[in-house]
Amino acid sequence: MSPGRDSRAGNVLLRIDFGRADLPLVRAYVEESLTRVGLRAPESLGFMQAAMEIAYNAGLDGTDPRCLELSVADGELRCAITDGGPGLPEDALPVAADTGNSLGLRLAKELSGRLEVRRGPDGRGTTATVAVRLADGDPGPS
């Protein structure tokens, strides 16, 4: 696992390639990033749980490579998690985003209010993204 920032995109707070054994550290890095961006309870708690539900799904059921990217764009904090498995069939993507095709996805949507599910890069794997609107006073990345 190697946390880092993508120097080409100033809005990326955190980018982590991870495996199953790294999940506790992933949680710590995400929590630290939420503190840096100024997201406070109760939004931070729901967002953290939503992000970790998806990360645990990827960590336990997905295949390598697995990546979590936390970013700020358009007044939102976004957490996108991608795995390298075969991905969901195209016709399953709307169902996954709307109702969640697993308990983890359903819970992530309930906690964050927003869930997007799409094919991963190059059509492989799945990317699930949760997002929360930042308050006008939240500073974004520092």
N, CA, C and O atoms as a GROMACS GRO file, in nm:
protein
  568
    1MET      N    1   0.086  -0.116   0.000
    1MET     CA    2   0.000   0.000   0.000
    1MET      C    3   0.089   0.121   0.000
    1MET      O    4   0.187   0.129   0.075
    2SER      N    5   0.055   0.217  -0.085
    2SER     CA    6   0.135   0.338  -0.090
    2SER      C    7   0.044   0.459  -0.103
    2SER      O    8  -0.006   0.487  -0.212
    3PRO      N    9   0.023   0.532   0.008
    3PRO     CA   10  -0.059   0.653  -0.002
    3PRO      C   11   0.021   0.762  -0.070
    3PRO      O   12   0.144   0.765  -0.061
    4GLY      N   13  -0.047   0.849  -0.137
    4GLY     CA   14   0.022   0.959  -0.200
    4GLY      C   15  -0.076   1.055  -0.261
    4GLY      O   16  -0.197   1.035  -0.258
    5ARG      N   17  -0.020   1.158  -0.318
    5ARG     CA   18  -0.099   1.256  -0.389
    5ARG      C   19  -0.056   1.254  -0.534
    5ARG      O   20   0.060   1.229  -0.566
    6ASP      N   21  -0.150   1.281  -0.620
    6ASP     CA   22  -0.121   1.292  -0.762
    6ASP      C   23  -0.088   1.438  -0.789
    6ASP      O   24  -0.175   1.524  -0.784
    7SER      N   25   0.037   1.465  -0.817
    7SER     CA   26   0.080   1.604  -0.833
    7SER      C   27   0.021   1.668  -0.957
    7SER      O   28   0.027   1.791  -0.971
    8ARG      N   29  -0.036   1.590  -1.048
    8ARG     CA   30  -0.096   1.647  -1.169
    8ARG      C   31  -0.235   1.702  -1.142
    8ARG      O   32  -0.286   1.781  -1.221
    9ALA      N   33  -0.298   1.660  -1.032
    9ALA     CA   34  -0.435   1.703  -1.003
    9ALA      C   35  -0.439   1.758  -0.862
    9ALA      O   36  -0.436   1.681  -0.765
   10GLY      N   37  -0.447   1.890  -0.848
   10GLY     CA   38  -0.443   1.954  -0.718
   10GLY      C   39  -0.559   1.919  -0.628
   10GLY      O   40  -0.551   1.941  -0.508
   11ASN      N   41  -0.668   1.864  -0.683
   11ASN     CA   42  -0.784   1.834  -0.601
   11ASN      C   43  -0.781   1.694  -0.541
   11ASN      O   44  -0.874   1.658  -0.468
   12VAL      N   45  -0.680   1.615  -0.567
   12VAL     CA   46  -0.670   1.481  -0.511
   12VAL      C   47  -0.609   1.491  -0.372
   12VAL      O   48  -0.495   1.535  -0.356
   13LEU      N   49  -0.687   1.448  -0.271
   13LEU     CA   50  -0.639   1.450  -0.134
   13LEU      C   51  -0.559   1.326  -0.101
   13LEU      O   52  -0.459   1.332  -0.028
   14LEU      N   53  -0.602   1.213  -0.155
   14LEU     CA   54  -0.543   1.086  -0.118
   14LEU      C   55  -0.566   0.987  -0.231
   14LEU      O   56  -0.674   0.980  -0.289
   15ARG      N   57  -0.463   0.910  -0.260
   15ARG     CA   58  -0.473   0.801  -0.357
   15ARG      C   59  -0.396   0.683  -0.298
   15ARG      O   60  -0.277   0.693  -0.271
   16ILE      N   61  -0.467   0.571  -0.279
   16ILE     CA   62  -0.407   0.454  -0.215
   16ILE      C   63  -0.436   0.330  -0.297
   16ILE      O   64  -0.552   0.303  -0.330
   17ASP      N   65  -0.333   0.255  -0.331
   17ASP     CA   66  -0.349   0.120  -0.382
   17ASP      C   67  -0.346   0.030  -0.260
   17ASP      O   68  -0.254   0.041  -0.178
   18PHE      N   69  -0.443  -0.059  -0.247
   18PHE     CA   70  -0.453  -0.136  -0.123
   18PHE      C   71  -0.494  -0.279  -0.148
   18PHE      O   72  -0.545  -0.315  -0.254
   19GLY      N   73  -0.471  -0.361  -0.047
   19GLY     CA   74  -0.514  -0.499  -0.044
   19GLY      C   75  -0.596  -0.524   0.081
   19GLY      O   76  -0.616  -0.434   0.163
   20ARG      N   77  -0.641  -0.644   0.095
   20ARG     CA   78  -0.726  -0.682   0.209
   20ARG      C   79  -0.659  -0.648   0.342
   20ARG      O   80  -0.723  -0.592   0.431
   21ALA      N   81  -0.533  -0.680   0.357
   21ALA     CA   82  -0.464  -0.658   0.484
   21ALA      C   83  -0.446  -0.509   0.516
   21ALA      O   84  -0.419  -0.474   0.631
   22ASP      N   85  -0.459  -0.423   0.417
   22ASP     CA   86  -0.437  -0.279   0.436
   22ASP      C   87  -0.560  -0.204   0.483
   22ASP      O   88  -0.551  -0.084   0.512
   23LEU      N   89  -0.676  -0.268   0.492
   23LEU     CA   90  -0.801  -0.197   0.520
   23LEU      C   91  -0.798  -0.112   0.648
   23LEU      O   92  -0.851  -0.001   0.646
   24PRO      N   93  -0.739  -0.158   0.758
   24PRO     CA   94  -0.732  -0.069   0.875
   24PRO      C   95  -0.651   0.058   0.850
   24PRO      O   96  -0.687   0.166   0.899
   25LEU      N   97  -0.543   0.047   0.773
   25LEU     CA   98  -0.464   0.165   0.740
   25LEU      C   99  -0.538   0.257   0.643
   25LEU      O  100  -0.528   0.379   0.653
   26VAL      N  101  -0.612   0.199   0.550
   26VAL     CA  102  -0.693   0.279   0.458
   26VAL      C  103  -0.789   0.366   0.539
   26VAL      O  104  -0.803   0.486   0.511
   27ARG      N  105  -0.854   0.308   0.638
   27ARG     CA  106  -0.947   0.382   0.722
   27ARG      C  107  -0.876   0.500   0.791
   27ARG      O  108  -0.929   0.610   0.795
   28ALA      N  109  -0.757   0.476   0.845
   28ALA     CA  110  -0.682   0.581   0.913
   28ALA      C  111  -0.645   0.694   0.817
   28ALA      O  112  -0.657   0.812   0.852
   29TYR      N  113  -0.601   0.659   0.696
   29TYR     CA  114  -0.565   0.762   0.598
   29TYR      C  115  -0.687   0.844   0.554
   29TYR      O  116  -0.678   0.966   0.539
   30VAL      N  117  -0.801   0.777   0.534
   30VAL     CA  118  -0.923   0.849   0.496
   30VAL      C  119  -0.965   0.942   0.610
   30VAL      O  120  -1.000   1.057   0.586
   31GLU      N  121  -0.961   0.892   0.732
   31GLU     CA  122  -1.000   0.975   0.847
   31GLU      C  123  -0.912   1.099   0.857
   31GLU      O  124  -0.962   1.209   0.882
   32GLU      N  125  -0.783   1.082   0.838
   32GLU     CA  126  -0.691   1.196   0.843
   32GLU      C  127  -0.722   1.296   0.732
   32GLU      O  128  -0.714   1.417   0.753
   33SER      N  129  -0.757   1.247   0.615
   33SER     CA  130  -0.790   1.335   0.503
   33SER      C  131  -0.919   1.413   0.530
   33SER      O  132  -0.929   1.530   0.494
   34LEU      N  133  -1.017   1.349   0.594
   34LEU     CA  134  -1.142   1.419   0.627
   34LEU      C  135  -1.115   1.532   0.726
   34LEU      O  136  -1.178   1.638   0.719
   35THR      N  137  -1.023   1.510   0.817
   35THR     CA  138  -0.984   1.615   0.911
   35THR      C  139  -0.919   1.730   0.836
   35THR      O  140  -0.949   1.846   0.863
   36ARG      N  141  -0.829   1.698   0.743
   36ARG     CA  142  -0.761   1.803   0.666
   36ARG      C  143  -0.857   1.888   0.585
   36ARG      O  144  -0.837   2.009   0.573
   37VAL      N  145  -0.961   1.826   0.529
   37VAL     CA  146  -1.055   1.900   0.445
   37VAL      C  147  -1.158   1.975   0.530
   37VAL      O  148  -1.232   2.060   0.479
   38GLY      N  149  -1.164   1.944   0.658
   38GLY     CA  150  -1.253   2.016   0.748
   38GLY      C  151  -1.394   1.960   0.756
   38GLY      O  152  -1.484   2.028   0.806
   39LEU      N  153  -1.415   1.838   0.709
   39LEU     CA  154  -1.548   1.777   0.718
   39LEU      C  155  -1.570   1.734   0.862
   39LEU      O  156  -1.488   1.664   0.920
   40ARG      N  157  -1.683   1.775   0.916
   40ARG     CA  158  -1.712   1.748   1.058
   40ARG      C  159  -1.832   1.656   1.072
   40ARG      O  160  -1.910   1.637   0.979
   41ALA      N  161  -1.847   1.600   1.193
   41ALA     CA  162  -1.962   1.515   1.225
   41ALA      C  163  -2.089   1.600   1.214
   41ALA      O  164  -2.084   1.719   1.245
   42PRO      N  165  -2.199   1.545   1.172
   42PRO     CA  166  -2.222   1.404   1.144
   42PRO      C  167  -2.185   1.363   1.002
   42PRO      O  168  -2.177   1.244   0.973
   43GLU      N  169  -2.161   1.460   0.912
   43GLU     CA  170  -2.130   1.426   0.773
   43GLU      C  171  -2.005   1.340   0.762
   43GLU      O  172  -2.000   1.246   0.683
   44SER      N  173  -1.903   1.372   0.842
   44SER     CA  174  -1.778   1.296   0.832
   44SER      C  175  -1.798   1.150   0.871
   44SER      O  176  -1.738   1.061   0.812
   45LEU      N  177  -1.882   1.125   0.971
   45LEU     CA  178  -1.905   0.988   1.016
   45LEU      C  179  -1.977   0.905   0.910
   45LEU      O  180  -1.939   0.792   0.883
   46GLY      N  181  -2.082   0.962   0.852
   46GLY     CA  182  -2.155   0.892   0.747
   46GLY      C  183  -2.071   0.870   0.623
   46GLY      O  184  -2.073   0.763   0.563
   47PHE      N  185  -1.994   0.973   0.584
   47PHE     CA  186  -1.909   0.962   0.466
   47PHE      C  187  -1.801   0.856   0.489
   47PHE      O  188  -1.775   0.775   0.400
   48MET      N  189  -1.739   0.857   0.607
   48MET     CA  190  -1.635   0.759   0.639
   48MET      C  191  -1.692   0.618   0.630
   48MET      O  192  -1.630   0.530   0.570
   49GLN      N  193  -1.807   0.596   0.691
   49GLN     CA  194  -1.866   0.462   0.689
   49GLN      C  195  -1.903   0.420   0.547
   49GLN      O  196  -1.882   0.304   0.509
   50ALA      N  197  -1.958   0.512   0.468
   50ALA     CA  198  -1.993   0.481   0.329
   50ALA      C  199  -1.869   0.444   0.249
   50ALA      O  200  -1.869   0.344   0.176
   51ALA      N  201  -1.764   0.523   0.262
   51ALA     CA  202  -1.639   0.496   0.190
   51ALA      C  203  -1.580   0.361   0.231
   51ALA      O  204  -1.532   0.285   0.147
   52MET      N  205  -1.584   0.333   0.360
   52MET     CA  206  -1.524   0.209   0.407
   52MET      C  207  -1.608   0.087   0.370
   52MET      O  208  -1.553  -0.021   0.351
   53GLU      N  209  -1.740   0.101   0.360
   53GLU     CA  210  -1.823  -0.011   0.312
   53GLU      C  211  -1.778  -0.053   0.172
   53GLU      O  212  -1.766  -0.172   0.143
   54ILE      N  213  -1.755   0.045   0.087
   54ILE     CA  214  -1.713   0.014  -0.050
   54ILE      C  215  -1.570  -0.039  -0.051
   54ILE      O  216  -1.539  -0.133  -0.125
   55ALA      N  217  -1.482   0.020   0.030
   55ALA     CA  218  -1.344  -0.029   0.037
   55ALA      C  219  -1.340  -0.174   0.086
   55ALA      O  220  -1.264  -0.255   0.034
   56TYR      N  221  -1.422  -0.205   0.188
   56TYR     CA  222  -1.426  -0.343   0.238
   56TYR      C  223  -1.478  -0.438   0.131
   56TYR      O  224  -1.426  -0.548   0.116
   57ASN      N  225  -1.581  -0.396   0.056
   57ASN     CA  226  -1.630  -0.479  -0.055
   57ASN      C  227  -1.516  -0.508  -0.152
   57ASN      O  228  -1.495  -0.624  -0.190
   58ALA      N  229  -1.443  -0.404  -0.192
   58ALA     CA  230  -1.333  -0.422  -0.286
   58ALA      C  231  -1.222  -0.506  -0.224
   58ALA      O  232  -1.164  -0.592  -0.291
   59GLY      N  233  -1.192  -0.481  -0.098
   59GLY     CA  234  -1.084  -0.553  -0.031
   59GLY      C  235  -1.114  -0.700  -0.013
   59GLY      O  236  -1.025  -0.784  -0.026
   60LEU      N  237  -1.240  -0.732   0.017
   60LEU     CA  238  -1.276  -0.871   0.044
   60LEU      C  239  -1.319  -0.947  -0.080
   60LEU      O  240  -1.287  -1.065  -0.094
   61ASP      N  241  -1.392  -0.881  -0.170
   61ASP     CA  242  -1.449  -0.950  -0.286
   61ASP      C  243  -1.386  -0.912  -0.419
   61ASP      O  244  -1.397  -0.987  -0.516
   62GLY      N  245  -1.320  -0.798  -0.425
   62GLY     CA  246  -1.261  -0.752  -0.551
   62GLY      C  247  -1.126  -0.818  -0.575
   62GLY      O  248  -1.078  -0.897  -0.495
   63THR      N  249  -1.068  -0.782  -0.688
   63THR     CA  250  -0.935  -0.833  -0.722
   63THR      C  251  -0.841  -0.717  -0.747
   63THR      O  252  -0.884  -0.604  -0.770
   64ASP      N  253  -0.712  -0.746  -0.743
   64ASP     CA  254  -0.611  -0.644  -0.768
   64ASP      C  255  -0.618  -0.596  -0.912
   64ASP      O  256  -0.658  -0.672  -1.000
   65PRO      N  257  -0.581  -0.473  -0.938
   65PRO     CA  258  -0.545  -0.371  -0.841
   65PRO      C  259  -0.670  -0.306  -0.780
   65PRO      O  260  -0.773  -0.293  -0.845
   66ARG      N  261  -0.656  -0.266  -0.655
   66ARG     CA  262  -0.762  -0.194  -0.585
   66ARG      C  263  -0.708  -0.056  -0.552
   66ARG      O  264  -0.594  -0.042  -0.508
   67CYS      N  265  -0.789   0.046  -0.574
   67CYS     CA  266  -0.743   0.182  -0.553
   67CYS      C  267  -0.854   0.266  -0.492
   67CYS      O  268  -0.970   0.257  -0.534
   68LEU      N  269  -0.821   0.346  -0.393
   68LEU     CA  270  -0.912   0.443  -0.334
   68LEU      C  271  -0.857   0.581  -0.367
   68LEU      O  272  -0.738   0.609  -0.347
   69GLU      N  273  -0.945   0.668  -0.418
   69GLU     CA  274  -0.904   0.806  -0.444
   69GLU      C  275  -1.005   0.899  -0.381
   69GLU      O  276  -1.125   0.891  -0.407
   70LEU      N  277  -0.956   0.988  -0.297
   70LEU     CA  278  -1.036   1.088  -0.228
   70LEU      C  279  -1.003   1.222  -0.290
   70LEU      O  280  -0.886   1.261  -0.297
   71SER      N  281  -1.106   1.295  -0.335
   71SER     CA  282  -1.081   1.423  -0.402
   71SER      C  283  -1.190   1.523  -0.370
   71SER      O  284  -1.298   1.489  -0.322
   72VAL      N  285  -1.159   1.649  -0.399
   72VAL     CA  286  -1.255   1.758  -0.386
   72VAL      C  287  -1.273   1.819  -0.524
   72VAL      O  288  -1.176   1.856  -0.590
   73ALA      N  289  -1.399   1.829  -0.567
   73ALA     CA  290  -1.430   1.891  -0.696
   73ALA      C  291  -1.573   1.944  -0.691
   73ALA      O  292  -1.662   1.880  -0.635
   74ASP      N  293  -1.594   2.059  -0.750
   74ASP     CA  294  -1.728   2.117  -0.761
   74ASP      C  295  -1.800   2.125  -0.627
   74ASP      O  296  -1.921   2.101  -0.620
   75GLY      N  297  -1.727   2.159  -0.521
   75GLY     CA  298  -1.788   2.174  -0.390
   75GLY      C  299  -1.826   2.044  -0.322
   75GLY      O  300  -1.900   2.044  -0.224
   76GLU      N  301  -1.775   1.931  -0.373
   76GLU     CA  302  -1.804   1.800  -0.315
   76GLU      C  303  -1.676   1.728  -0.275
   76GLU      O  304  -1.571   1.745  -0.337
   77LEU      N  305  -1.688   1.649  -0.171
   77LEU     CA  306  -1.584   1.554  -0.136
   77LEU      C  307  -1.626   1.421  -0.194
   77LEU      O  308  -1.737   1.374  -0.169
   78ARG      N  309  -1.538   1.359  -0.272
   78ARG     CA  310  -1.570   1.233  -0.341
   78ARG      C  311  -1.470   1.126  -0.303
   78ARG      O  312  -1.350   1.151  -0.288
   79CYS      N  313  -1.521   1.005  -0.288
   79CYS     CA  314  -1.436   0.889  -0.264
   79CYS      C  315  -1.470   0.786  -0.370
   79CYS      O  316  -1.581   0.733  -0.372
   80ALA      N  317  -1.375   0.758  -0.458
   80ALA     CA  318  -1.393   0.660  -0.565
   80ALA      C  319  -1.304   0.540  -0.535
   80ALA      O  320  -1.184   0.554  -0.509
   81ILE      N  321  -1.363   0.422  -0.541
   81ILE     CA  322  -1.290   0.299  -0.514
   81ILE      C  323  -1.306   0.208  -0.635
   81ILE      O  324  -1.417   0.180  -0.679
   82THR      N  325  -1.193   0.164  -0.688
   82THR     CA  326  -1.192   0.082  -0.809
   82THR      C  327  -1.123  -0.050  -0.778
   82THR      O  328  -1.023  -0.054  -0.707
   83ASP      N  329  -1.178  -0.158  -0.833
   83ASP     CA  330  -1.107  -0.286  -0.826
   83ASP      C  331  -1.082  -0.334  -0.968
   83ASP      O  332  -1.140  -0.282  -1.064
   84GLY      N  333  -0.998  -0.434  -0.981
   84GLY     CA  334  -0.956  -0.480  -1.112
   84GLY      C  335  -1.023  -0.607  -1.160
   84GLY      O  336  -0.973  -0.672  -1.252
   85GLY      N  337  -1.135  -0.644  -1.099
   85GLY     CA  338  -1.204  -0.766  -1.138
   85GLY      C  339  -1.271  -0.754  -1.273
   85GLY      O  340  -1.245  -0.659  -1.348
   86PRO      N  341  -1.357  -0.850  -1.306
   86PRO     CA  342  -1.424  -0.847  -1.436
   86PRO      C  343  -1.526  -0.734  -1.447
   86PRO      O  344  -1.566  -0.698  -1.558
   87GLY      N  345  -1.569  -0.680  -1.334
   87GLY     CA  346  -1.664  -0.570  -1.338
   87GLY      C  347  -1.807  -0.618  -1.350
   87GLY      O  348  -1.834  -0.735  -1.378
   88LEU      N  349  -1.896  -0.525  -1.328
   88LEU     CA  350  -2.039  -0.555  -1.342
   88LEU      C  351  -2.079  -0.545  -1.488
   88LEU      O  352  -2.023  -0.464  -1.562
   89PRO      N  353  -2.173  -0.627  -1.532
   89PRO     CA  354  -2.225  -0.611  -1.668
   89PRO      C  355  -2.292  -0.474  -1.682
   89PRO      O  356  -2.344  -0.419  -1.584
   90GLU      N  357  -2.290  -0.419  -1.803
   90GLU     CA  358  -2.348  -0.286  -1.827
   90GLU      C  359  -2.490  -0.274  -1.776
   90GLU      O  360  -2.527  -0.172  -1.719
   91ASP      N  361  -2.572  -0.378  -1.795
   91ASP     CA  362  -2.711  -0.369  -1.753
   91ASP      C  363  -2.728  -0.374  -1.602
   91ASP      O  364  -2.836  -0.343  -1.551
   92ALA      N  365  -2.624  -0.413  -1.528
   92ALA     CA  366  -2.631  -0.417  -1.382
   92ALA      C  367  -2.589  -0.285  -1.318
   92ALA      O  368  -2.617  -0.263  -1.200
   93LEU      N  369  -2.522  -0.198  -1.393
   93LEU     CA  370  -2.472  -0.073  -1.335
   93LEU      C  371  -2.584   0.017  -1.284
   93LEU      O  372  -2.572   0.069  -1.172
   94PRO      N  373  -2.693   0.040  -1.359
   94PRO     CA  374  -2.799   0.126  -1.305
   94PRO      C  375  -2.862   0.069  -1.178
   94PRO      O  376  -2.897   0.145  -1.087
   95VAL      N  377  -2.878  -0.062  -1.172
   95VAL     CA  378  -2.935  -0.125  -1.052
   95VAL      C  379  -2.841  -0.107  -0.934
   95VAL      O  380  -2.886  -0.074  -0.824
   96ALA      N  381  -2.713  -0.127  -0.956
   96ALA     CA  382  -2.615  -0.112  -0.848
   96ALA      C  383  -2.615   0.031  -0.795
   96ALA      O  384  -2.607   0.051  -0.674
   97ALA      N  385  -2.622   0.130  -0.884
   97ALA     CA  386  -2.620   0.270  -0.841
   97ALA      C  387  -2.752   0.312  -0.776
   97ALA      O  388  -2.753   0.395  -0.686
   98ASP      N  389  -2.862   0.254  -0.822
   98ASP     CA  390  -2.993   0.296  -0.772
   98ASP      C  391  -3.028   0.228  -0.641
   98ASP      O  392  -3.067   0.295  -0.545
   99THR      N  393  -3.016   0.098  -0.634
   99THR     CA  394  -3.060   0.025  -0.515
   99THR      C  395  -2.946  -0.048  -0.446
   99THR      O  396  -2.965  -0.100  -0.335
  100GLY      N  397  -2.830  -0.055  -0.508
  100GLY     CA  398  -2.721  -0.131  -0.452
  100GLY      C  399  -2.745  -0.280  -0.472
  100GLY      O  400  -2.852  -0.331  -0.437
  101ASN      N  401  -2.648  -0.349  -0.530
  101ASN     CA  402  -2.666  -0.493  -0.551
  101ASN      C  403  -2.598  -0.574  -0.442
  101ASN      O  404  -2.583  -0.695  -0.453
  102SER      N  405  -2.557  -0.505  -0.337
  102SER     CA  406  -2.500  -0.572  -0.220
  102SER      C  407  -2.535  -0.490  -0.098
  102SER      O  408  -2.571  -0.373  -0.110
  103LEU      N  409  -2.526  -0.552   0.017
  103LEU     CA  410  -2.555  -0.480   0.141
  103LEU      C  411  -2.462  -0.360   0.157
  103LEU      O  412  -2.505  -0.253   0.200
  104GLY      N  413  -2.334  -0.378   0.124
  104GLY     CA  414  -2.237  -0.269   0.136
  104GLY      C  415  -2.273  -0.150   0.050
  104GLY      O  416  -2.265  -0.036   0.096
  105LEU      N  417  -2.312  -0.174  -0.076
  105LEU     CA  418  -2.350  -0.063  -0.164
  105LEU      C  419  -2.478   0.005  -0.117
  105LEU      O  420  -2.489   0.127  -0.121
  106ARG      N  421  -2.576  -0.074  -0.072
  106ARG     CA  422  -2.700  -0.015  -0.021
  106ARG      C  423  -2.670   0.074   0.100
  106ARG      O  424  -2.722   0.185   0.110
  107LEU      N  425  -2.588   0.024   0.190
  107LEU     CA  426  -2.553   0.101   0.309
  107LEU      C  427  -2.474   0.226   0.271
  107LEU      O  428  -2.499   0.333   0.328
  108ALA      N  429  -2.382   0.215   0.178
  108ALA     CA  430  -2.304   0.331   0.134
  108ALA      C  431  -2.396   0.439   0.077
  108ALA      O  432  -2.377   0.558   0.104
  109LYS      N  433  -2.496   0.399  -0.002
  109LYS     CA  434  -2.588   0.497  -0.059
  109LYS      C  435  -2.672   0.563   0.051
  109LYS      O  436  -2.693   0.684   0.049
  110GLU      N  437  -2.720   0.483   0.146
  110GLU     CA  438  -2.800   0.538   0.255
  110GLU      C  439  -2.719   0.638   0.339
  110GLU      O  440  -2.771   0.741   0.379
  111LEU      N  441  -2.593   0.607   0.364
  111LEU     CA  442  -2.509   0.690   0.449
  111LEU      C  443  -2.464   0.819   0.380
  111LEU      O  444  -2.454   0.923   0.444
  112SER      N  445  -2.437   0.811   0.251
  112SER     CA  446  -2.382   0.927   0.181
  112SER      C  447  -2.488   1.004   0.104
  112SER      O  448  -2.471   1.123   0.076
  113GLY      N  449  -2.598   0.938   0.070
  113GLY     CA  450  -2.701   1.002  -0.010
  113GLY      C  451  -2.674   0.996  -0.159
  113GLY      O  452  -2.762   1.026  -0.240
  114ARG      N  453  -2.554   0.958  -0.196
  114ARG     CA  454  -2.521   0.953  -0.338
  114ARG      C  455  -2.422   0.841  -0.365
  114ARG      O  456  -2.318   0.830  -0.300
  115LEU      N  457  -2.456   0.758  -0.462
  115LEU     CA  458  -2.369   0.648  -0.503
  115LEU      C  459  -2.369   0.641  -0.655
  115LEU      O  460  -2.475   0.635  -0.717
  116GLU      N  461  -2.251   0.642  -0.713
  116GLU     CA  462  -2.234   0.621  -0.857
  116GLU      C  463  -2.156   0.493  -0.876
  116GLU      O  464  -2.058   0.467  -0.806
  117VAL      N  465  -2.199   0.412  -0.972
  117VAL     CA  466  -2.128   0.288  -1.002
  117VAL      C  467  -2.107   0.284  -1.154
  117VAL      O  468  -2.201   0.303  -1.231
  118ARG      N  469  -1.983   0.260  -1.195
  118ARG     CA  470  -1.952   0.255  -1.338
  118ARG      C  471  -1.840   0.154  -1.361
  118ARG      O  472  -1.776   0.106  -1.268
  119ARG      N  473  -1.820   0.124  -1.487
  119ARG     CA  474  -1.708   0.037  -1.524
  119ARG      C  475  -1.578   0.107  -1.487
  119ARG      O  476  -1.569   0.230  -1.490
  120GLY      N  477  -1.478   0.028  -1.453
  120GLY     CA  478  -1.348   0.084  -1.420
  120GLY      C  479  -1.275   0.131  -1.545
  120GLY      O  480  -1.327   0.119  -1.656
  121PRO      N  481  -1.156   0.184  -1.526
  121PRO     CA  482  -1.076   0.228  -1.640
  121PRO      C  483  -1.055   0.114  -1.740
  121PRO      O  484  -1.037  -0.001  -1.700
  122ASP      N  485  -1.058   0.146  -1.865
  122ASP     CA  486  -1.039   0.049  -1.973
  122ASP      C  487  -1.143  -0.062  -1.973
  122ASP      O  488  -1.120  -0.170  -2.027
  123GLY      N  489  -1.260  -0.036  -1.910
  123GLY     CA  490  -1.368  -0.132  -1.911
  123GLY      C  491  -1.352  -0.250  -1.818
  123GLY      O  492  -1.436  -0.340  -1.816
  124ARG      N  493  -1.244  -0.251  -1.740
  124ARG     CA  494  -1.222  -0.361  -1.644
  124ARG      C  495  -1.254  -0.312  -1.504
  124ARG      O  496  -1.235  -0.194  -1.471
  125GLY      N  497  -1.303  -0.403  -1.423
  125GLY     CA  498  -1.330  -0.369  -1.284
  125GLY      C  499  -1.453  -0.282  -1.270
  125GLY      O  500  -1.526  -0.258  -1.366
  126THR      N  501  -1.473  -0.236  -1.148
  126THR     CA  502  -1.586  -0.151  -1.115
  126THR      C  503  -1.536  -0.035  -1.031
  126THR      O  504  -1.449  -0.053  -0.946
  127THR      N  505  -1.590   0.083  -1.056
  127THR     CA  506  -1.562   0.199  -0.972
  127THR      C  507  -1.690   0.241  -0.905
  127THR      O  508  -1.790   0.269  -0.972
  128ALA      N  509  -1.688   0.246  -0.773
  128ALA     CA  510  -1.801   0.295  -0.695
  128ALA      C  511  -1.758   0.424  -0.628
  128ALA      O  512  -1.650   0.432  -0.569
  129THR      N  513  -1.842   0.527  -0.639
  129THR     CA  514  -1.809   0.659  -0.585
  129THR      C  515  -1.920   0.708  -0.494
  129THR      O  516  -2.038   0.703  -0.530
  130VAL      N  517  -1.883   0.754  -0.376
  130VAL     CA  518  -1.975   0.823  -0.286
  130VAL      C  519  -1.930   0.967  -0.277
  130VAL      O  520  -1.812   0.997  -0.294
  131ALA      N  521  -2.025   1.056  -0.252
  131ALA     CA  522  -1.991   1.198  -0.246
  131ALA      C  523  -2.078   1.268  -0.142
  131ALA      O  524  -2.189   1.225  -0.112
  132VAL      N  525  -2.022   1.376  -0.088
  132VAL     CA  526  -2.095   1.460   0.005
  132VAL      C  527  -2.063   1.605  -0.028
  132VAL      O  528  -1.948   1.638  -0.059
  133ARG      N  529  -2.163   1.690  -0.021
  133ARG     CA  530  -2.143   1.833  -0.048
  133ARG      C  531  -2.072   1.895   0.069
  133ARG      O  532  -2.109   1.873   0.184
  134LEU      N  533  -1.968   1.975   0.040
  134LEU     CA  534  -1.897   2.048   0.144
  134LEU      C  535  -1.972   2.178   0.172
  134LEU      O  536  -2.030   2.239   0.083
  135ALA      N  537  -1.970   2.218   0.297
  135ALA     CA  538  -2.031   2.346   0.335
  135ALA      C  539  -1.951   2.458   0.268
  135ALA      O  540  -1.832   2.443   0.240
  136ASP      N  541  -2.018   2.570   0.244
  136ASP     CA  542  -1.953   2.684   0.177
  136ASP      C  543  -1.824   2.727   0.249
  136ASP      O  544  -1.730   2.773   0.185
  137GLY      N  545  -1.822   2.712   0.379
  137GLY     CA  546  -1.705   2.755   0.455
  137GLY      C  547  -1.594   2.654   0.460
  137GLY      O  548  -1.485   2.686   0.507
  138ASP      N  549  -1.616   2.530   0.412
  138ASP     CA  550  -1.511   2.430   0.418
  138ASP      C  551  -1.400   2.467   0.322
  138ASP      O  552  -1.426   2.502   0.207
  139PRO      N  553  -1.276   2.459   0.368
  139PRO     CA  554  -1.166   2.509   0.290
  139PRO      C  555  -1.122   2.422   0.174
  139PRO      O  556  -1.052   2.472   0.085
  140GLY      N  557  -1.159   2.297   0.170
  140GLY     CA  558  -1.106   2.207   0.068
  140GLY      C  559  -0.967   2.166   0.107
  140GLY      O  560  -0.927   2.183   0.222
  141PRO      N  561  -0.890   2.111   0.012
  141PRO     CA  562  -0.758   2.060   0.046
  141PRO      C  563  -0.663   2.171   0.090
  141PRO      O  564  -0.666   2.282   0.037
  142SER      N  565  -0.579   2.138   0.188
  142SER     CA  566  -0.479   2.236   0.231
  142SER      C  567  -0.342   2.175   0.228
  142SER      O  568  -0.244   2.242   0.262
   0.00000   0.00000   0.00000
